[in-house]
Amino acid sequence: MTDLSPLFEPFESGSLGLPNRIVMAPMTRCFSPGGVPGADVAAYYRRRAEGGVGLIITEGTWIPHESAWNERDAPDFHGEAALAGWRAVANAVHEQGARIMPQLWHVGLTLKSAIRNIYDEASGIEPRHLGPSGIAGGFGVGSQPGYPSMTQRDIEEVVDAYATAAASARTLGFDGIELHAAHGYLIDQFFWHETNRRRDRYGGNLRERARFGAEVVAAIRQRTGPDFPILMRISQWKQHDYDAKVAQTPAEIEQWLMPLVEAGVDMFHCSQRRYWDAEFPGSDLNLAGWVKKITGRPTITVGSVTIGREFLDTAFGAQTERRSIASLMRMLERGEFDLVAVGRALIADADWPRRLREGGVSALSPYSTELLSDLT
């Protein structure tokens, strides 16, 4: 039987101490009407903490800027009612001995209008859309009214909004914050050459395209102090382009991420669709492995942990390879990454850590997309 004990070892880095290596990955659930998380949201996160998760990273939360959102029932991280709701969430998780961080989110020019109406139908309000170059999803929309490139004033306002949200998180008693800089959202739009065509200091080579993200991090560090953990979620892939790569080589990983380390990122959460996929030819290291090796910062790996073959075949195509928990343990024991994030499996089973420890993978409940309709 696979030795699972490495998953349940404590972890410490700077001011962050965790009871184990299991992280609840951020997953947008849209059960916060009007942007306000209620008692059901607090109970949802409390159950995962009670089930044995060491660190919870919340679903994406909207920073306090009019351009941040594209879904009204995803939660705000600003305003008296929303922040009171989040204080209750943090208290509920802490009572169970886990740590919790909000994921701070700005979607940039990741538009949902092609899929369904993003308007707040009750009020007729549509968010203002902003992006680095007026390009959404690799398709030019800069010539269309309402989608200009961000001005310097826009950039400064959004940077301040991130810092304001992070300061609120510290005031509310959260254990740090995570910046959503993956999957084609705003910070990632600055990173990627397809969506950043700027000719000022925020565009150009990878180091220059990292400048906006680094300014966000530096502003948060200034507002929250030297000991408040700042995590950043990154990815190569985008929602509309699974083959996209911000960095084509390990050297480009260094150009991309070292400015963020210098600005104050404490840990990188490296999103892959399958954690076992090697990032570059000639090495078995996944994205989290390369990022840790190059930056020296702790990393979190994520991607289809304990998800069954049936779902993988549906999501990724027929005959998709599935890896056992043993491969994950070998990678963790070799020190390729420090923490393991679990997403859909924790929707299926709030007691995932406890069940895995006591009965192995066979004791876990299978994931199904039907589970998304309820917040349990």
Helices and strands as residue ranges (DSSP letters): G 5-8, E 11-13, E 16-18, E 22-24, G 33-35, H 39-50, E 55-62, H 80-95, E 99-105, E 135-136, E 139-140, H 152-172, E 177-183, H 186-191, H 206-209, H 211-224, E 230-238, H 250-263, E 267-271, H 287-295, E 299-302, H 309-316, H 325-333, E 339-342, H 344-348, H 352-359, G 361-363, G 369-373
